[in-house]
Amino acid sequence: MNGYVSSIQSLGAVDGPGVRCVIFMQGCVLRCKCCHNPETWEFGKGEEYTPERLMEKIRRYVSYFGSEGGVTVSGGEPLCQSGFVTELFKICKQEGINTCLDTSGCLMNDSVRELLDVTDIVLLDYKMTNEQDYYSFSGMHKSAAEEFLKELQKRSKRVWLREVIVPSINDNVESVAKLLRKQKEYPCVEKTELLPFHKACITKYDELGIEFPLKDVPEATKENVAELFARAEKLL
């Protein structure tokens, strides 16, 4: 089974615990307005790999993983190549390497369930806290993410819940408090992260000839997002 990879980050520090080799898969069914990897949207592009050939690259970095690091597969949307990612994660598990899936949770089928069987940690990108914004922002219904989260809870998977905070869209205390309540509703969620919206991706959009939907929206700062988190915690 072959898969299409957009890029590989050898030593990532923000895509799961510890130091990780991050694989960005090619292809995505969503069009999130704040997407910073538009080059991964189109299917059938990128570099073609077998699971074993990709594993050969990963093995170069194992000595840096330590006790907490490992492999994270992101995208694009890795669920769109779930069969390939499953085979890759099976090899990782055989070699004692921690596996992490960075996903929107947009799909659920038997192939995805098989992938979850060999996934240690899920970084679930929870787009918005209300249905209307969720769909208009990503093209995905919030109910799909909820069903995915229910499946993760049923399996007692380790979950990090993440949301990008975009000024004037979801940078309000009530919305963040709703997100934080998910951690109480679903005990599998061990961590909730707020990620500041940034526009470093604009050059990618320009190179691809694509209009960046949020080009006129100001960036979020780490300080403002941290303050928002603290204020939302007080509402719980």
Residue pairs with C-beta under 8 A, 6 or more apart in sequence:
1 50
1 51
1 83
1 84
1 87
2 48
2 49
2 50
2 84
3 25
3 48
3 49
3 50
3 51
3 54
3 81
3 84
3 85
3 88
4 25
4 26
4 27
4 43
4 44
4 45
4 46
4 47
4 48
4 49
4 81
5 23
5 24
5 25
5 26
5 46
5 47
5 48
5 49
5 54
6 24
6 25
6 26
6 37
6 39
6 40
6 45
6 46
6 75
6 76
7 24
7 46
8 21
8 22
8 23
8 24
8 57
9 15
9 21
9 22
9 24
10 21
10 60
10 61
11 19
11 20
11 21
11 61
11 64
12 19
12 20
12 21
12 22
12 72
13 19
13 20
15 22
15 72
15 74
15 100
15 102
15 123
16 69
16 70
16 72
16 98
16 100
16 102
16 121
16 123
16 160
17 68
17 69
17 98
17 100
17 121
18 65
18 66
18 67
18 68
18 69
18 70
18 98
19 61
19 64
19 65
19 66
19 69
20 65
20 69
20 70
20 71
20 72
20 100
21 57
21 58
21 61
21 65
21 70
21 71
21 72
22 71
22 72
22 73
22 74
22 102
23 54
23 58
23 71
23 72
23 73
23 74
23 88
24 37
24 40
24 74
24 75
24 76
25 40
25 46
25 73
25 74
25 75
25 76
25 77
25 78
25 80
25 81
25 84
25 85
26 40
26 42
26 43
26 44
26 45
26 46
26 75
26 76
26 81
27 40
27 41
27 42
27 43
27 44
27 45
27 75
27 76
27 77
27 80
27 81
28 35
28 40
28 41
28 75
28 76
28 77
28 80
29 77
29 80
29 106
29 107
29 139
30 77
30 104
30 106
30 138
30 139
30 140
31 41
31 138
31 139
32 104
32 127
32 137
32 138
32 139
33 137
33 138
33 166
33 213
33 214
34 137
34 164
34 166
34 197
34 213
34 214
35 41
35 201
36 198
36 200
36 201
36 204
37 75
37 76
37 201
37 204
38 201
38 204
38 205
38 208
38 210
39 204
39 208
40 46
40 75
40 76
41 76
43 80
51 84
51 87
51 88
51 90
51 91
52 91
54 88
55 88
55 91
55 92
58 71
58 92
58 97
59 95
62 95
62 97
65 97
65 98
68 98
69 98
70 92
70 97
70 98
70 99
70 100
70 120
71 88
71 89
71 92
71 97
71 98
71 99
71 100
72 100
72 101
72 102
72 123
73 85
73 88
73 89
73 99
73 100
73 101
73 102
74 102
74 103
74 123
75 102
75 103
77 103
77 104
77 106
77 107
78 85
78 101
78 102
78 103
79 103
79 104
79 105
79 106
79 107
79 112
79 115
80 107
82 107
82 109
82 111
82 112
82 114
82 115
83 111
83 114
83 115
85 101
85 115
86 111
86 114
86 115
86 117
86 118
89 99
89 115
89 118
89 119
90 118
92 98
92 99
92 118
93 99
93 118
98 120
98 121
99 118
99 119
99 120
99 121
100 119
100 120
100 121
100 122
100 123
101 115
101 116
101 119
101 121
101 122
101 123
102 123
102 125
103 122
103 123
103 124
103 125
103 148
104 124
104 125
104 127
104 138
104 140
104 145
105 124
105 125
105 144
105 145
105 147
105 148
105 149
106 140
106 144
106 145
106 148
107 144
108 144
108 147
108 148
108 151
113 151
116 122
116 151
116 152
116 155
116 157
119 157
120 157
120 158
121 157
121 158
121 159
121 160
122 152
122 157
122 158
122 159
122 160
123 159
123 160
123 162
124 145
124 148
124 149
124 152
124 159
124 160
124 161
124 162
125 162
125 163
125 164
126 145
126 149
126 161
126 162
126 163
126 179
126 182
127 133
127 134
127 137
127 138
127 140
127 142
127 145
127 163
127 164
128 134
128 137
128 138
128 142
128 163
128 169
128 170
128 175
129 163
129 170
129 175
129 178
129 179
130 142
130 175
131 141
131 142
131 143
133 169
133 170
134 140
134 141
134 142
134 145
135 141
135 142
137 169
149 159
149 182
149 186
149 188
149 189
150 186
152 159
152 186
152 188
153 186
153 187
153 188
155 188
156 188
157 188
158 188
158 190
159 186
159 188
159 189
159 190
159 191
160 189
160 190
160 191
160 192
160 193
161 179
161 182
161 183
161 189
161 191
161 192
161 193
162 192
162 193
162 194
162 195
163 170
163 176
163 179
163 192
163 193
163 194
163 195
164 195
164 196
164 197
165 171
165 176
165 194
165 195
165 196
165 197
165 220
165 225
165 228
166 197
166 214
166 217
166 220
167 197
167 217
167 218
167 219
167 220
168 217
168 218
169 217
170 176
171 220
171 224
171 225
171 228
172 228
173 228
173 231
173 232
173 235
174 232
174 235
176 194
176 228
176 229
176 231
176 232
177 232
177 233
177 235
177 236
179 192
179 194
179 232
180 192
180 229
180 232
180 233
180 236
181 236
182 189
182 192
183 189
183 192
184 236
194 225
194 226
194 228
194 229
195 225
196 219
196 220
196 221
196 222
196 224
196 225
197 214
197 217
197 219
197 220
198 219
198 220
199 212
199 214
199 215
199 217
199 219
201 212
202 212
202 215
205 211
205 212
